[in-house]
Amino acid sequence: MNGEVGVRLLTLSDCDYCTWLKSELDSCGISYVDIDANQQSEFSDEIEKKFRTDRYPMVFIEKDREVFIIVPGTKLDTSETLRTFNTIPELIGIIKSYL
């Protein structure tokens, strides 16, 4: 549907930054789907390889039939659809900019 935004997280259960991100999103009332990388290891391995990163959390935002990926670091060139962040507050700001 047009204008609808979906937020998906790829997280690790033992990652303090992942926990912090989910807590902040909950505090802001931002809905998301959380995918535990440990429980979906084949999928997360593919994502790590595709985006050349092994750092978490990773965020996927679906908006207007486009997917925007936000990762803590990558060896790929960033673009309009692939962004990086340095801190969780910065990541929250990026996520809010798509809502």
Backbone atoms as SQL, in Angstrom:
CREATE TABLE atoms (id INTEGER PRIMARY KEY, chain TEXT, resi INTEGER, resn TEXT, atom TEXT, x REAL, y REAL, z REAL);
INSERT INTO atoms VALUES
  (1, 'A', 1, 'MET', 'N', 0.833, -1.194, 0.000),
  (2, 'A', 1, 'MET', 'CA', 0.000, 0.000, 0.000),
  (3, 'A', 1, 'MET', 'C', 0.868, 1.245, 0.000),
  (4, 'A', 2, 'ASN', 'N', 0.425, 2.229, -0.665),
  (5, 'A', 2, 'ASN', 'CA', 1.191, 3.460, -0.793),
  (6, 'A', 2, 'ASN', 'C', 1.321, 4.174, 0.548),
  (7, 'A', 3, 'GLY', 'N', 2.515, 4.659, 0.860),
  (8, 'A', 3, 'GLY', 'CA', 2.746, 5.429, 2.062),
  (9, 'A', 3, 'GLY', 'C', 2.982, 4.592, 3.301),
  (10, 'A', 4, 'GLU', 'N', 2.795, 3.284, 3.212),
  (11, 'A', 4, 'GLU', 'CA', 2.995, 2.418, 4.361),
  (12, 'A', 4, 'GLU', 'C', 4.490, 2.158, 4.554),
  (13, 'A', 5, 'VAL', 'N', 4.919, 2.167, 5.806),
  (14, 'A', 5, 'VAL', 'CA', 6.326, 1.949, 6.115),
  (15, 'A', 5, 'VAL', 'C', 6.437, 0.729, 7.025),
  (16, 'A', 6, 'GLY', 'N', 7.330, -0.191, 6.660),
  (17, 'A', 6, 'GLY', 'CA', 7.591, -1.353, 7.505),
  (18, 'A', 6, 'GLY', 'C', 9.022, -1.329, 7.981),
  (19, 'A', 7, 'VAL', 'N', 9.212, -1.555, 9.265),
  (20, 'A', 7, 'VAL', 'CA', 10.555, -1.548, 9.847),
  (21, 'A', 7, 'VAL', 'C', 10.864, -2.970, 10.310),
  (22, 'A', 8, 'ARG', 'N', 11.964, -3.510, 9.810),
  (23, 'A', 8, 'ARG', 'CA', 12.422, -4.834, 10.222),
  (24, 'A', 8, 'ARG', 'C', 13.834, -4.702, 10.783),
  (25, 'A', 9, 'LEU', 'N', 14.048, -5.391, 11.888),
  (26, 'A', 9, 'LEU', 'CA', 15.355, -5.379, 12.523),
  (27, 'A', 9, 'LEU', 'C', 15.966, -6.765, 12.406),
  (28, 'A', 10, 'LEU', 'N', 17.257, -6.821, 12.185),
  (29, 'A', 10, 'LEU', 'CA', 18.014, -8.060, 12.278),
  (30, 'A', 10, 'LEU', 'C', 18.946, -7.849, 13.458),
  (31, 'A', 11, 'THR', 'N', 18.710, -8.610, 14.540),
  (32, 'A', 11, 'THR', 'CA', 19.412, -8.374, 15.791),
  (33, 'A', 11, 'THR', 'C', 19.994, -9.663, 16.348),
  (34, 'A', 12, 'LEU', 'N', 20.844, -9.492, 17.340),
  (35, 'A', 12, 'LEU', 'CA', 21.384, -10.603, 18.124),
  (36, 'A', 12, 'LEU', 'C', 20.849, -10.469, 19.541),
  (37, 'A', 13, 'SER', 'N', 20.432, -11.583, 20.136),
  (38, 'A', 13, 'SER', 'CA', 19.829, -11.524, 21.471),
  (39, 'A', 13, 'SER', 'C', 20.810, -11.060, 22.550),
  (40, 'A', 14, 'ASP', 'N', 22.104, -11.282, 22.347),
  (41, 'A', 14, 'ASP', 'CA', 23.100, -10.887, 23.341),
  (42, 'A', 14, 'ASP', 'C', 23.810, -9.579, 22.992),
  (43, 'A', 15, 'CYS', 'N', 23.223, -8.794, 22.099),
  (44, 'A', 15, 'CYS', 'CA', 23.827, -7.536, 21.640),
  (45, 'A', 15, 'CYS', 'C', 23.213, -6.358, 22.403),
  (46, 'A', 16, 'ASP', 'N', 24.040, -5.648, 23.160),
  (47, 'A', 16, 'ASP', 'CA', 23.545, -4.506, 23.934),
  (48, 'A', 16, 'ASP', 'C', 22.992, -3.404, 23.029),
  (49, 'A', 17, 'TYR', 'N', 23.614, -3.174, 21.874),
  (50, 'A', 17, 'TYR', 'CA', 23.136, -2.146, 20.953),
  (51, 'A', 17, 'TYR', 'C', 21.776, -2.530, 20.373),
  (52, 'A', 18, 'CYS', 'N', 21.579, -3.814, 20.113),
  (53, 'A', 18, 'CYS', 'CA', 20.293, -4.298, 19.597),
  (54, 'A', 18, 'CYS', 'C', 19.198, -4.080, 20.637),
  (55, 'A', 19, 'THR', 'N', 19.505, -4.411, 21.884),
  (56, 'A', 19, 'THR', 'CA', 18.546, -4.212, 22.979),
  (57, 'A', 19, 'THR', 'C', 18.228, -2.737, 23.144),
  (58, 'A', 20, 'TRP', 'N', 19.236, -1.897, 23.076),
  (59, 'A', 20, 'TRP', 'CA', 19.057, -0.450, 23.196),
  (60, 'A', 20, 'TRP', 'C', 18.159, 0.059, 22.070),
  (61, 'A', 21, 'LEU', 'N', 18.415, -0.390, 20.838),
  (62, 'A', 21, 'LEU', 'CA', 17.598, 0.041, 19.703),
  (63, 'A', 21, 'LEU', 'C', 16.137, -0.335, 19.907),
  (64, 'A', 22, 'LYS', 'N', 15.867, -1.571, 20.291),
  (65, 'A', 22, 'LYS', 'CA', 14.480, -2.012, 20.482),
  (66, 'A', 22, 'LYS', 'C', 13.802, -1.215, 21.594),
  (67, 'A', 23, 'SER', 'N', 14.532, -0.938, 22.660),
  (68, 'A', 23, 'SER', 'CA', 13.993, -0.144, 23.768),
  (69, 'A', 23, 'SER', 'C', 13.631, 1.270, 23.305),
  (70, 'A', 24, 'GLU', 'N', 14.511, 1.882, 22.532),
  (71, 'A', 24, 'GLU', 'CA', 14.259, 3.232, 22.021),
  (72, 'A', 24, 'GLU', 'C', 13.065, 3.251, 21.055),
  (73, 'A', 25, 'LEU', 'N', 12.986, 2.248, 20.175),
  (74, 'A', 25, 'LEU', 'CA', 11.854, 2.185, 19.247),
  (75, 'A', 25, 'LEU', 'C', 10.550, 2.006, 20.014),
  (76, 'A', 26, 'ASP', 'N', 10.565, 1.149, 21.038),
  (77, 'A', 26, 'ASP', 'CA', 9.377, 0.954, 21.873),
  (78, 'A', 26, 'ASP', 'C', 8.982, 2.266, 22.549),
  (79, 'A', 27, 'SER', 'N', 9.964, 2.996, 23.081),
  (80, 'A', 27, 'SER', 'CA', 9.700, 4.273, 23.755),
  (81, 'A', 27, 'SER', 'C', 9.096, 5.298, 22.801),
  (82, 'A', 28, 'CYS', 'N', 9.496, 5.238, 21.536),
  (83, 'A', 28, 'CYS', 'CA', 8.997, 6.177, 20.527),
  (84, 'A', 28, 'CYS', 'C', 7.674, 5.703, 19.903),
  (85, 'A', 29, 'GLY', 'N', 7.237, 4.512, 20.261),
  (86, 'A', 29, 'GLY', 'CA', 6.008, 3.982, 19.682),
  (87, 'A', 29, 'GLY', 'C', 6.166, 3.559, 18.226),
  (88, 'A', 30, 'ILE', 'N', 7.370, 3.216, 17.832),
  (89, 'A', 30, 'ILE', 'CA', 7.637, 2.797, 16.456),
  (90, 'A', 30, 'ILE', 'C', 7.527, 1.275, 16.375),
  (91, 'A', 31, 'SER', 'N', 6.635, 0.792, 15.534),
  (92, 'A', 31, 'SER', 'CA', 6.440, -0.646, 15.360),
  (93, 'A', 31, 'SER', 'C', 7.548, -1.230, 14.502),
  (94, 'A', 32, 'TYR', 'N', 7.912, -2.461, 14.813),
  (95, 'A', 32, 'TYR', 'CA', 8.944, -3.142, 14.044),
  (96, 'A', 32, 'TYR', 'C', 8.759, -4.646, 14.166),
  (97, 'A', 33, 'VAL', 'N', 9.367, -5.350, 13.247),
  (98, 'A', 33, 'VAL', 'CA', 9.451, -6.806, 13.307),
  (99, 'A', 33, 'VAL', 'C', 10.903, -7.129, 13.606),
  (100, 'A', 34, 'ASP', 'N', 11.123, -7.934, 14.642),
  (101, 'A', 34, 'ASP', 'CA', 12.485, -8.284, 15.036),
  (102, 'A', 34, 'ASP', 'C', 12.805, -9.692, 14.562),
  (103, 'A', 35, 'ILE', 'N', 13.916, -9.832, 13.860),
  (104, 'A', 35, 'ILE', 'CA', 14.390, -11.126, 13.402),
  (105, 'A', 35, 'ILE', 'C', 15.685, -11.421, 14.151),
  (106, 'A', 36, 'ASP', 'N', 15.699, -12.495, 14.929),
  (107, 'A', 36, 'ASP', 'CA', 16.885, -12.883, 15.692),
  (108, 'A', 36, 'ASP', 'C', 17.861, -13.595, 14.759),
  (109, 'A', 37, 'ALA', 'N', 19.021, -13.002, 14.573),
  (110, 'A', 37, 'ALA', 'CA', 20.025, -13.540, 13.654),
  (111, 'A', 37, 'ALA', 'C', 20.499, -14.930, 14.080),
  (112, 'A', 38, 'ASN', 'N', 20.522, -15.194, 15.381),
  (113, 'A', 38, 'ASN', 'CA', 20.943, -16.513, 15.856),
  (114, 'A', 38, 'ASN', 'C', 19.937, -17.598, 15.474),
  (115, 'A', 39, 'GLN', 'N', 18.673, -17.245, 15.496),
  (116, 'A', 39, 'GLN', 'CA', 17.632, -18.211, 15.155),
  (117, 'A', 39, 'GLN', 'C', 17.449, -18.347, 13.647),
  (118, 'A', 40, 'GLN', 'N', 17.879, -17.360, 12.899),
  (119, 'A', 40, 'GLN', 'CA', 17.782, -17.367, 11.444),
  (120, 'A', 40, 'GLN', 'C', 19.190, -17.265, 10.859),
  (121, 'A', 41, 'SER', 'N', 20.060, -18.170, 11.265),
  (122, 'A', 41, 'SER', 'CA', 21.482, -18.041, 10.943),
  (123, 'A', 41, 'SER', 'C', 21.769, -18.118, 9.437),
  (124, 'A', 42, 'GLU', 'N', 21.055, -18.940, 8.709),
  (125, 'A', 42, 'GLU', 'CA', 21.293, -19.021, 7.265),
  (126, 'A', 42, 'GLU', 'C', 20.947, -17.688, 6.595),
  (127, 'A', 43, 'PHE', 'N', 19.808, -17.128, 6.984),
  (128, 'A', 43, 'PHE', 'CA', 19.380, -15.828, 6.453),
  (129, 'A', 43, 'PHE', 'C', 20.379, -14.738, 6.844),
  (130, 'A', 44, 'SER', 'N', 20.752, -14.688, 8.121),
  (131, 'A', 44, 'SER', 'CA', 21.664, -13.627, 8.571),
  (132, 'A', 44, 'SER', 'C', 23.045, -13.767, 7.927),
  (133, 'A', 45, 'ASP', 'N', 23.495, -14.994, 7.710),
  (134, 'A', 45, 'ASP', 'CA', 24.774, -15.188, 7.009),
  (135, 'A', 45, 'ASP', 'C', 24.716, -14.621, 5.592),
  (136, 'A', 46, 'GLU', 'N', 23.583, -14.832, 4.924),
  (137, 'A', 46, 'GLU', 'CA', 23.405, -14.279, 3.571),
  (138, 'A', 46, 'GLU', 'C', 23.436, -12.760, 3.593),
  (139, 'A', 47, 'ILE', 'N', 22.750, -12.179, 4.562),
  (140, 'A', 47, 'ILE', 'CA', 22.696, -10.716, 4.683),
  (141, 'A', 47, 'ILE', 'C', 24.087, -10.160, 4.967),
  (142, 'A', 48, 'GLU', 'N', 24.802, -10.788, 5.892),
  (143, 'A', 48, 'GLU', 'CA', 26.159, -10.334, 6.208),
  (144, 'A', 48, 'GLU', 'C', 27.039, -10.349, 4.963),
  (145, 'A', 49, 'LYS', 'N', 26.936, -11.408, 4.192),
  (146, 'A', 49, 'LYS', 'CA', 27.743, -11.533, 2.978),
  (147, 'A', 49, 'LYS', 'C', 27.323, -10.489, 1.943),
  (148, 'A', 50, 'LYS', 'N', 26.018, -10.333, 1.749),
  (149, 'A', 50, 'LYS', 'CA', 25.507, -9.404, 0.734),
  (150, 'A', 50, 'LYS', 'C', 25.910, -7.963, 1.031),
  (151, 'A', 51, 'PHE', 'N', 25.818, -7.570, 2.312),
  (152, 'A', 51, 'PHE', 'CA', 26.105, -6.179, 2.667),
  (153, 'A', 51, 'PHE', 'C', 27.492, -5.995, 3.278),
  (154, 'A', 52, 'ARG', 'N', 28.273, -7.053, 3.241),
  (155, 'A', 52, 'ARG', 'CA', 29.673, -7.025, 3.657),
  (156, 'A', 52, 'ARG', 'C', 29.864, -6.397, 5.039),
  (157, 'A', 53, 'THR', 'N', 29.094, -6.928, 5.982),
  (158, 'A', 53, 'THR', 'CA', 29.203, -6.485, 7.363),
  (159, 'A', 53, 'THR', 'C', 28.843, -7.633, 8.284),
  (160, 'A', 54, 'ASP', 'N', 29.397, -7.626, 9.487),
  (161, 'A', 54, 'ASP', 'CA', 29.010, -8.624, 10.478),
  (162, 'A', 54, 'ASP', 'C', 28.646, -7.941, 11.793),
  (163, 'A', 55, 'ARG', 'N', 28.286, -6.675, 11.675),
  (164, 'A', 55, 'ARG', 'CA', 27.942, -5.881, 12.859),
  (165, 'A', 55, 'ARG', 'C', 26.434, -5.704, 12.943),
  (166, 'A', 56, 'TYR', 'N', 25.948, -5.599, 14.164),
  (167, 'A', 56, 'TYR', 'CA', 24.515, -5.489, 14.422),
  (168, 'A', 56, 'TYR', 'C', 24.232, -4.309, 15.325),
  (169, 'A', 57, 'PRO', 'N', 22.992, -3.815, 15.300),
  (170, 'A', 57, 'PRO', 'CA', 21.791, -4.245, 14.580),
  (171, 'A', 57, 'PRO', 'C', 21.786, -3.744, 13.137),
  (172, 'A', 58, 'MET', 'N', 21.001, -4.431, 12.320),
  (173, 'A', 58, 'MET', 'CA', 20.767, -4.014, 10.944),
  (174, 'A', 58, 'MET', 'C', 19.282, -3.692, 10.821),
  (175, 'A', 59, 'VAL', 'N', 18.980, -2.668, 10.044),
  (176, 'A', 59, 'VAL', 'CA', 17.588, -2.224, 9.904),
  (177, 'A', 59, 'VAL', 'C', 17.221, -2.194, 8.425),
  (178, 'A', 60, 'PHE', 'N', 16.026, -2.696, 8.146),
  (179, 'A', 60, 'PHE', 'CA', 15.484, -2.706, 6.787),
  (180, 'A', 60, 'PHE', 'C', 14.158, -1.973, 6.836),
  (181, 'A', 61, 'ILE', 'N', 14.051, -0.915, 6.046),
  (182, 'A', 61, 'ILE', 'CA', 12.822, -0.119, 6.016),
  (183, 'A', 61, 'ILE', 'C', 12.210, -0.255, 4.632),
  (184, 'A', 62, 'GLU', 'N', 10.976, -0.709, 4.614),
  (185, 'A', 62, 'GLU', 'CA', 10.237, -0.826, 3.363),
  (186, 'A', 62, 'GLU', 'C', 9.278, 0.353, 3.277),
  (187, 'A', 63, 'LYS', 'N', 9.455, 1.151, 2.224),
  (188, 'A', 63, 'LYS', 'CA', 8.609, 2.324, 2.050),
  (189, 'A', 63, 'LYS', 'C', 8.388, 2.541, 0.564),
  (190, 'A', 64, 'ASP', 'N', 7.124, 2.679, 0.187),
  (191, 'A', 64, 'ASP', 'CA', 6.782, 2.948, -1.210),
  (192, 'A', 64, 'ASP', 'C', 7.495, 2.002, -2.168),
  (193, 'A', 65, 'ARG', 'N', 7.425, 0.713, -1.865),
  (194, 'A', 65, 'ARG', 'CA', 7.985, -0.343, -2.715),
  (195, 'A', 65, 'ARG', 'C', 9.503, -0.321, -2.840),
  (196, 'A', 66, 'GLU', 'N', 10.163, 0.427, -1.984),
  (197, 'A', 66, 'GLU', 'CA', 11.628, 0.452, -1.946),
  (198, 'A', 66, 'GLU', 'C', 12.080, -0.072, -0.597),
  (199, 'A', 67, 'VAL', 'N', 13.268, -0.638, -0.564),
  (200, 'A', 67, 'VAL', 'CA', 13.840, -1.106, 0.694),
  (201, 'A', 67, 'VAL', 'C', 15.112, -0.305, 0.962),
  (202, 'A', 68, 'PHE', 'N', 15.178, 0.249, 2.162),
  (203, 'A', 68, 'PHE', 'CA', 16.334, 1.025, 2.602),
  (204, 'A', 68, 'PHE', 'C', 17.026, 0.222, 3.693),
  (205, 'A', 69, 'ILE', 'N', 18.319, 0.050, 3.570),
  (206, 'A', 69, 'ILE', 'CA', 19.090, -0.747, 4.510),
  (207, 'A', 69, 'ILE', 'C', 19.997, 0.178, 5.295),
  (208, 'A', 70, 'ILE', 'N', 20.010, -0.017, 6.623),
  (209, 'A', 70, 'ILE', 'CA', 20.852, 0.807, 7.495),
  (210, 'A', 70, 'ILE', 'C', 21.666, -0.154, 8.352),
  (211, 'A', 71, 'VAL', 'N', 22.980, -0.093, 8.213),
  (212, 'A', 71, 'VAL', 'CA', 23.877, -0.998, 8.925),
  (213, 'A', 71, 'VAL', 'C', 24.936, -0.193, 9.670),
  (214, 'A', 72, 'PRO', 'N', 25.536, -0.796, 10.728),
  (215, 'A', 72, 'PRO', 'CA', 26.550, -0.056, 11.484),
  (216, 'A', 72, 'PRO', 'C', 27.853, 0.150, 10.723),
  (217, 'A', 73, 'GLY', 'N', 28.061, -0.582, 9.682),
  (218, 'A', 73, 'GLY', 'CA', 29.267, -0.419, 8.879),
  (219, 'A', 73, 'GLY', 'C', 29.228, -1.394, 7.720),
  (220, 'A', 74, 'THR', 'N', 29.871, -1.037, 6.640),
  (221, 'A', 74, 'THR', 'CA', 29.922, -1.907, 5.473),
  (222, 'A', 74, 'THR', 'C', 31.169, -1.589, 4.672),
  (223, 'A', 75, 'LYS', 'N', 31.612, -2.562, 3.917),
  (224, 'A', 75, 'LYS', 'CA', 32.737, -2.338, 3.018),
  (225, 'A', 75, 'LYS', 'C', 32.246, -1.875, 1.649),
  (226, 'A', 76, 'LEU', 'N', 30.930, -1.819, 1.489),
  (227, 'A', 76, 'LEU', 'CA', 30.338, -1.349, 0.238),
  (228, 'A', 76, 'LEU', 'C', 30.219, 0.170, 0.250),
  (229, 'A', 77, 'ASP', 'N', 30.089, 0.761, -0.923),
  (230, 'A', 77, 'ASP', 'CA', 29.805, 2.187, -1.004),
  (231, 'A', 77, 'ASP', 'C', 28.374, 2.422, -0.546),
  (232, 'A', 78, 'THR', 'N', 28.173, 3.451, 0.250),
  (233, 'A', 78, 'THR', 'CA', 26.823, 3.767, 0.677),
  (234, 'A', 78, 'THR', 'C', 26.092, 4.486, -0.453),
  (235, 'A', 79, 'SER', 'N', 24.772, 4.504, -0.350),
  (236, 'A', 79, 'SER', 'CA', 23.950, 5.103, -1.389),
  (237, 'A', 79, 'SER', 'C', 22.652, 5.576, -0.754),
  (238, 'A', 80, 'GLU', 'N', 21.713, 5.965, -1.572),
  (239, 'A', 80, 'GLU', 'CA', 20.413, 6.390, -1.060),
  (240, 'A', 80, 'GLU', 'C', 19.697, 5.227, -0.371),
  (241, 'A', 81, 'THR', 'N', 19.959, 4.001, -0.822),
  (242, 'A', 81, 'THR', 'CA', 19.269, 2.850, -0.247),
  (243, 'A', 81, 'THR', 'C', 20.126, 2.033, 0.720),
  (244, 'A', 82, 'LEU', 'N', 21.394, 2.365, 0.855),
  (245, 'A', 82, 'LEU', 'CA', 22.274, 1.705, 1.822),
  (246, 'A', 82, 'LEU', 'C', 22.998, 2.776, 2.626),
  (247, 'A', 83, 'ARG', 'N', 22.643, 2.827, 3.908),
  (248, 'A', 83, 'ARG', 'CA', 23.213, 3.854, 4.779),
  (249, 'A', 83, 'ARG', 'C', 23.900, 3.201, 5.968),
  (250, 'A', 84, 'THR', 'N', 24.728, 3.974, 6.622),
  (251, 'A', 84, 'THR', 'CA', 25.384, 3.508, 7.839),
  (252, 'A', 84, 'THR', 'C', 25.056, 4.462, 8.981),
  (253, 'A', 85, 'PHE', 'N', 25.311, 3.988, 10.198),
  (254, 'A', 85, 'PHE', 'CA', 25.114, 4.821, 11.386),
  (255, 'A', 85, 'PHE', 'C', 26.256, 4.555, 12.357),
  (256, 'A', 86, 'ASN', 'N', 26.470, 5.510, 13.265),
  (257, 'A', 86, 'ASN', 'CA', 27.528, 5.374, 14.266),
  (258, 'A', 86, 'ASN', 'C', 26.994, 5.139, 15.672),
  (259, 'A', 87, 'THR', 'N', 25.816, 5.676, 15.964),
  (260, 'A', 87, 'THR', 'CA', 25.254, 5.550, 17.311),
  (261, 'A', 87, 'THR', 'C', 23.769, 5.183, 17.208),
  (262, 'A', 88, 'ILE', 'N', 23.236, 4.629, 18.277),
  (263, 'A', 88, 'ILE', 'CA', 21.810, 4.290, 18.292),
  (264, 'A', 88, 'ILE', 'C', 20.943, 5.549, 18.190),
  (265, 'A', 89, 'PRO', 'N', 21.256, 6.638, 18.895),
  (266, 'A', 89, 'PRO', 'CA', 20.447, 7.854, 18.699),
  (267, 'A', 89, 'PRO', 'C', 20.452, 8.325, 17.233),
  (268, 'A', 90, 'GLU', 'N', 21.592, 8.229, 16.567),
  (269, 'A', 90, 'GLU', 'CA', 21.655, 8.590, 15.148),
  (270, 'A', 90, 'GLU', 'C', 20.766, 7.652, 14.332),
  (271, 'A', 91, 'LEU', 'N', 20.807, 6.357, 14.639),
  (272, 'A', 91, 'LEU', 'CA', 19.977, 5.384, 13.931),
  (273, 'A', 91, 'LEU', 'C', 18.494, 5.672, 14.131),
  (274, 'A', 92, 'ILE', 'N', 18.102, 6.013, 15.345),
  (275, 'A', 92, 'ILE', 'CA', 16.701, 6.343, 15.626),
  (276, 'A', 92, 'ILE', 'C', 16.280, 7.532, 14.755),
  (277, 'A', 93, 'GLY', 'N', 17.140, 8.539, 14.654),
  (278, 'A', 93, 'GLY', 'CA', 16.840, 9.697, 13.807),
  (279, 'A', 93, 'GLY', 'C', 16.677, 9.322, 12.344),
  (280, 'A', 94, 'ILE', 'N', 17.518, 8.425, 11.866),
  (281, 'A', 94, 'ILE', 'CA', 17.416, 7.965, 10.475),
  (282, 'A', 94, 'ILE', 'C', 16.085, 7.230, 10.260),
  (283, 'A', 95, 'ILE', 'N', 15.759, 6.330, 11.179),
  (284, 'A', 95, 'ILE', 'CA', 14.500, 5.583, 11.072),
  (285, 'A', 95, 'ILE', 'C', 13.322, 6.558, 11.054),
  (286, 'A', 96, 'LYS', 'N', 13.317, 7.526, 11.970),
  (287, 'A', 96, 'LYS', 'CA', 12.218, 8.503, 12.025),
  (288, 'A', 96, 'LYS', 'C', 12.100, 9.287, 10.730),
  (289, 'A', 97, 'SER', 'N', 13.205, 9.509, 10.032),
  (290, 'A', 97, 'SER', 'CA', 13.152, 10.283, 8.803),
  (291, 'A', 97, 'SER', 'C', 12.381, 9.565, 7.702),
  (292, 'A', 98, 'TYR', 'N', 12.200, 8.267, 7.826),
  (293, 'A', 98, 'TYR', 'CA', 11.434, 7.496, 6.834),
  (294, 'A', 98, 'TYR', 'C', 9.958, 7.368, 7.200),
  (295, 'A', 99, 'LEU', 'N', 9.604, 7.716, 8.424),
  (296, 'A', 99, 'LEU', 'CA', 8.218, 7.565, 8.876),
  (297, 'A', 99, 'LEU', 'C', 7.338, 8.727, 8.499);
